[in-house]
Amino acid sequence: MGLEQHRNEAPLALGFAVITVSDTRDETTDRGGAYLAAGLEAAGHRVVRREIIKDDAQAIVDAVRRAVGDSQVDLVLTTGGTGISVRDVTFDTLRGLFDSEIPGFGELFRWLSREEIGSATILSRAVGGLLERKVVLALPGSPKALRLALEEIVLPEAGHLVGQARA
C-alpha cells in the first residue's frame, strides 16, 4: 500500500490529550497547551483531555498512562520538559515508558527547527513513541517550537500515525 492510500484511509477527526509539563504554568498561564488545543480544534480534531503536571517523572508516567487508557484519546501530545536541564525529565521518562520509539519524529523536528534556530536545535530532545498502540509525541514548550511541530508534523501526519499505530 502506498503513502497516498495510507493517508486516504487514515482517520480524519482524532481525539487528543494535551499534557503540559511545567513547574511554573497553571491554567491561566499555560499558553503552549492552549495553543495546541486551539490549533487541534481549528483543524477539526477534539481535545478530550488536558492536564498541567509538574516536571516530575512519576507525574509524567501517570498522566501519559491516564491519557493512553482513555478510549477517546487517539494521540497524546506533551509540551515542555524536553530540554537538557536537570529539571527536563520528559525525554528520559517517555523513552523508558514507550513500547517502541518513533525516531523519525525527533529527527524531523530538529531538522525543521534548524531553519529557525540554527545549531541550537541540538538542545531539543523532542521524542515520539508508541504506548499500548497509541502515539505519544513530546514537544518542546516554546511557542515557536509548538507552532512548527503542530503545523509541519502533527497536523499533516496525525491521521497517518494513528492509522499505522492501530494496524
Buried (B, 14 or more C-beta within 10 A) or exposed (E): EEEEEBEEEBBEEBBBBBBBBBEEBEEEEBBBBBBBBEBBEEBEBBBBBBBBBBBBBEBBBEBBBBBBEBEEBBBBBBBBBBBEEEBBBBBBBBEEBBEEBBEEBBEBBBEBBEEEBEEEBEBBBBBBBBBEEBBBBBBBBBEEBBBBBBEBBBBEBBBBBBBBBEE
